[in-house]
Amino acid sequence: MKTLLIIDGNAILHRAYHALPALTNKKGQLVNAVYGFASILLKALREIKPEYICATFDLAQPTFRHKIFKEYKAKRIKAPQELYDQLPIIKNLLKAFNIPIFEKEGFEADDIIGTIVYQIRNTKYKILILTGDLDTLQLVDKNTKVLTGLKDMIVYDENKIKQRYGLEPKQIVDFKALKGDPSDNIPGVPGIGEKTAIELLKKYKTLVNIYANLDSIKQSVRKRIEEQEEQAFFSKKLTTIKHNVPIKFDLNKCVTKDYEKNKVIDFFQELGFRSLIKRLEN
């Protein structure tokens, strides 16, 4: 089974920036996130050896989620400009490796990933999503897995999600709709934590079925979710990854190509990444 590797560009950028110490090039520009991103890319190419590869990114413009919920991600502390200044360098790095980039105004990288996954799922291809967070767990199925971590990769398949949450991947959206997601400022149902959300979904399977069986839920929990039905379903709308973003995706254009080694070496030399040049030679 051939493999498509999808790189969640912004997630890897942020994770690398916060995980690595300050590193500057000869111009004095901070490039620690670029180094971390490049290191992860080389590791993935060497260990996964994907037949197809692409990367996705957020754009600066507000997404449809911001438009329907002004408070979406409002509590996040804005990352320093020196992080965002590394983004064009990372995109140039991907171009040097002949890796296509997909992005669309009004949508997040996760929505691009979801759209790509839905276009080729249930086919003969295996899909690996390389990311720095767990937002894409809802996309996991028998042929789709999520990889997280910088140094040691953690593979989330259906069994791993079951082990961690006791839920199926398709239940993750309803799980977040109930408990909320502070990192994205998704409200959920106040007073419903992770444990209660999991118990409800184990018993009733879906958010719709929970609200269809309110009479069988103990009063203390029923009161909370009954009062916040509208907010629960709105939270589900916010946390559901789109799978119909209008992008022109062609798997044949994502074939992993041989890159011009000298071009990549020059790129790394300019940034001062001598250790990465050695990894190219191995």
C-alpha positions as CSV (number, residue, x, y, z in Angstrom):
1,M,0.0,0.0,0.0
2,K,1.5,3.3,-1.1
3,T,1.7,6.2,1.5
4,L,0.7,9.8,1.3
5,L,2.4,11.9,4.0
6,I,0.6,15.2,4.8
7,I,2.6,17.7,6.8
8,D,0.7,20.1,9.0
9,G,3.0,23.0,8.4
10,N,1.9,25.5,11.0
11,A,1.6,22.9,13.8
12,I,5.2,21.7,13.1
13,L,6.4,25.3,12.9
14,H,5.0,26.2,16.3
15,R,6.1,23.0,18.0
16,A,9.6,23.3,16.7
17,Y,9.9,27.0,17.7
18,H,8.9,26.4,21.3
19,A,10.9,23.2,21.6
20,L,14.3,24.4,20.4
21,P,16.7,27.0,21.8
22,A,17.5,30.2,20.0
23,L,19.5,29.6,16.8
24,T,20.5,32.4,14.5
25,N,22.0,32.4,11.0
26,K,24.9,34.6,10.0
27,K,22.6,37.5,9.4
28,G,21.4,37.3,13.0
29,Q,18.0,36.0,12.1
30,L,16.3,33.5,14.4
31,V,16.0,30.1,12.5
32,N,15.3,27.6,15.3
33,A,11.9,26.7,13.9
34,V,13.3,26.2,10.4
35,Y,16.0,23.9,11.8
36,G,13.4,21.9,13.8
37,F,11.1,21.7,10.7
38,A,13.9,20.6,8.4
39,S,15.1,18.0,10.9
40,I,11.6,16.5,11.2
41,L,11.2,16.5,7.4
42,L,14.5,14.6,6.9
43,K,13.5,12.1,9.6
44,A,10.1,11.5,8.0
45,L,11.6,11.1,4.5
46,R,14.2,8.7,5.7
47,E,12.0,6.6,8.0
48,I,8.6,6.7,6.3
49,K,9.8,6.9,2.7
50,P,6.4,8.1,1.4
51,E,5.5,7.7,-2.3
52,Y,3.5,10.9,-2.1
53,I,4.0,14.0,0.1
54,C,2.5,17.5,0.5
55,A,2.3,20.2,3.1
56,T,-0.6,22.4,4.3
57,F,-0.5,25.8,6.0
58,D,-2.9,28.4,7.6
59,L,-3.1,31.8,6.0
60,A,-3.1,35.1,8.0
61,Q,-6.7,36.0,7.1
62,P,-9.6,35.1,9.4
63,T,-11.2,31.7,8.8
64,F,-14.9,30.9,8.7
65,R,-14.7,29.9,12.3
66,H,-13.5,33.4,13.3
67,K,-16.4,34.9,11.3
68,I,-19.1,32.9,13.1
69,F,-17.4,33.1,16.5
70,K,-15.3,36.2,17.2
71,E,-13.9,34.6,20.4
72,Y,-12.4,31.6,18.4
73,K,-8.8,31.2,19.6
74,A,-9.1,34.7,21.3
75,K,-7.3,33.6,24.4
76,R,-4.2,32.4,22.6
77,I,-1.2,34.5,23.3
78,K,0.0,35.8,19.9
79,A,3.3,34.2,18.9
80,P,6.3,36.6,18.5
81,Q,7.0,38.0,15.1
82,E,10.3,36.1,15.0
83,L,8.3,32.9,14.7
84,Y,6.2,34.2,11.8
85,D,9.4,35.5,10.1
86,Q,10.6,31.9,9.7
87,L,7.5,30.8,7.8
88,P,8.6,32.0,4.3
89,I,12.0,30.3,4.9
90,I,10.2,27.0,5.7
91,K,8.1,27.3,2.5
92,N,11.3,27.9,0.5
93,L,12.7,24.8,2.2
94,L,9.7,22.7,1.0
95,K,10.1,24.1,-2.5
96,A,13.8,23.1,-2.4
97,F,12.6,19.5,-1.7
98,N,9.9,19.7,-4.5
99,I,7.1,19.3,-1.9
100,P,3.8,21.0,-3.0
101,I,2.0,23.3,-0.6
102,F,-1.8,23.6,-0.2
103,E,-3.5,26.5,1.6
104,K,-6.8,28.4,1.1
105,E,-8.0,31.7,2.4
106,G,-10.8,31.3,5.0
107,F,-9.8,27.8,6.1
108,E,-7.3,26.3,8.4
109,A,-4.6,23.8,7.5
110,D,-6.7,21.1,9.3
111,D,-9.5,21.7,6.8
112,I,-7.1,21.3,3.9
113,I,-5.9,18.1,5.4
114,G,-9.5,16.9,6.0
115,T,-10.3,17.6,2.4
116,I,-7.3,15.7,1.1
117,V,-8.0,12.8,3.3
118,Y,-11.7,12.6,2.3
119,Q,-10.7,12.7,-1.4
120,I,-8.6,9.6,-1.2
121,R,-9.8,7.7,1.8
122,N,-11.3,4.2,1.2
123,T,-8.8,3.8,-1.6
124,K,-5.6,1.8,-1.9
125,Y,-3.5,4.5,-0.2
126,K,-2.3,4.8,3.4
127,I,-2.4,8.4,4.8
128,L,-0.1,9.7,7.5
129,I,-0.7,13.1,9.0
130,L,2.5,14.6,10.5
131,T,1.4,17.3,13.0
132,G,2.3,18.9,16.3
133,D,-1.2,18.6,17.9
134,L,-4.1,16.2,18.1
135,D,-6.8,18.2,16.3
136,T,-6.8,15.8,13.4
137,L,-7.5,12.6,15.4
138,Q,-11.1,12.8,14.2
139,L,-9.8,11.9,10.7
140,V,-8.2,8.6,11.7
141,D,-9.6,5.4,10.2
142,K,-8.2,2.1,9.1
143,N,-5.9,3.7,6.5
144,T,-5.3,7.1,8.1
145,K,-3.0,7.7,11.1
146,V,-1.7,10.8,12.9
147,L,1.9,11.2,13.8
148,T,3.0,13.6,16.6
149,G,6.2,14.4,18.4
150,L,9.4,16.0,17.4
151,K,12.1,13.5,18.4
152,D,10.1,10.3,19.1
153,M,7.1,9.9,16.9
154,I,3.8,8.8,18.5
155,V,1.5,7.0,16.1
156,Y,-2.2,7.5,16.6
157,D,-4.3,4.8,14.9
158,E,-7.8,3.6,15.9
159,N,-6.4,1.4,18.7
160,K,-4.2,4.2,20.2
161,I,-7.2,6.6,20.3
162,K,-9.2,3.8,21.9
163,Q,-6.5,3.3,24.5
164,R,-6.2,7.0,25.4
165,Y,-9.8,8.1,25.3
166,G,-11.9,4.9,25.2
167,L,-13.6,6.3,22.1
168,E,-13.7,5.8,18.3
169,P,-12.0,8.5,16.2
170,K,-15.4,9.7,14.8
171,Q,-16.5,10.4,18.4
172,I,-13.6,12.9,19.0
173,V,-15.7,15.8,17.6
174,D,-18.6,15.1,20.0
175,F,-16.1,14.7,22.8
176,K,-14.7,18.2,22.2
177,A,-18.2,19.6,21.7
178,L,-19.0,18.4,25.2
179,K,-15.8,19.2,27.2
180,G,-14.7,22.2,25.0
181,D,-11.2,23.0,24.0
182,P,-9.5,25.8,25.9
183,S,-6.6,26.0,23.4
184,D,-9.0,27.1,20.7
185,N,-11.5,28.8,23.1
186,I,-14.2,26.4,22.1
187,P,-16.8,26.6,25.0
188,G,-18.3,23.2,25.1
189,V,-20.7,22.5,28.0
190,P,-19.6,24.2,31.2
191,G,-19.2,21.7,34.0
192,I,-18.7,18.7,31.7
193,G,-15.1,17.5,31.9
194,E,-13.2,14.9,30.1
195,K,-14.3,12.0,32.3
196,T,-18.0,12.8,32.0
197,A,-17.9,13.4,28.3
198,I,-16.2,10.1,27.7
199,E,-18.7,8.3,29.9
200,L,-21.6,9.8,28.0
201,L,-20.2,9.0,24.6
202,K,-19.4,5.4,25.6
203,K,-23.0,4.9,26.6
204,Y,-24.8,7.0,24.0
205,K,-22.3,7.0,21.1
206,T,-23.1,10.5,19.7
207,L,-24.0,14.0,20.8
208,V,-27.4,13.7,19.0
209,N,-28.2,10.4,20.9
210,I,-27.2,12.0,24.2
211,Y,-29.8,14.7,23.7
212,A,-32.3,12.2,22.6
213,N,-31.9,10.3,25.9
214,L,-31.8,13.1,28.4
215,D,-34.4,11.4,30.6
216,S,-32.0,8.5,31.3
217,I,-29.1,10.7,32.3
218,K,-28.6,11.5,36.0
219,Q,-30.1,14.9,37.0
220,S,-26.9,16.7,37.9
221,V,-25.4,16.0,34.4
222,R,-28.7,16.3,32.5
223,K,-29.3,19.8,33.8
224,R,-25.9,21.0,32.6
225,I,-26.2,19.6,29.1
226,E,-29.9,20.4,28.7
227,E,-29.3,24.1,29.4
228,Q,-26.4,24.2,26.9
229,E,-27.8,22.3,23.9
230,E,-27.3,25.1,21.4
231,Q,-23.8,25.8,22.6
232,A,-22.9,22.1,22.5
233,F,-23.9,21.8,18.8
234,F,-22.3,25.1,18.0
235,S,-19.1,23.9,19.6
236,K,-19.3,20.8,17.4
237,K,-19.6,23.0,14.4
238,L,-16.4,24.8,15.4
239,T,-14.4,21.7,16.1
240,T,-15.5,19.7,13.0
241,I,-12.8,19.6,10.3
242,K,-14.1,20.5,6.9
243,H,-13.7,18.0,4.1
244,N,-15.0,20.1,1.2
245,V,-12.5,23.0,0.9
246,P,-12.4,24.2,-2.7
247,I,-8.8,23.3,-3.5
248,K,-7.3,21.7,-6.6
249,F,-5.7,18.5,-5.2
250,D,-4.0,16.1,-7.6
251,L,-2.3,13.2,-6.0
252,N,-0.1,12.7,-9.0
253,K,1.4,16.1,-8.4
254,C,2.4,15.0,-4.9
255,V,4.7,12.2,-6.1
256,T,7.8,12.3,-3.9
257,K,10.5,13.6,-6.2
258,D,14.2,13.5,-6.1
259,Y,15.4,16.9,-5.0
260,E,18.5,18.8,-6.2
261,K,21.0,17.9,-3.5
262,N,23.3,20.8,-4.3
263,K,20.4,23.2,-4.0
264,V,19.4,21.9,-0.6
265,I,23.0,21.9,0.6
266,D,23.4,25.6,-0.5
267,F,20.1,26.3,1.4
268,F,21.4,24.7,4.6
269,Q,24.8,26.3,4.3
270,E,23.1,29.7,4.0
271,L,21.3,29.0,7.3
272,G,24.3,27.4,9.0
273,F,22.7,24.0,9.3
274,R,25.9,22.0,9.0
275,S,24.6,19.0,10.9
276,L,21.7,18.7,8.5
277,I,24.0,18.6,5.5
278,K,25.7,15.6,7.0
279,R,22.2,13.9,7.3
280,L,21.7,14.5,3.6
281,E,24.8,12.6,2.8
282,N,23.7,9.5,4.8
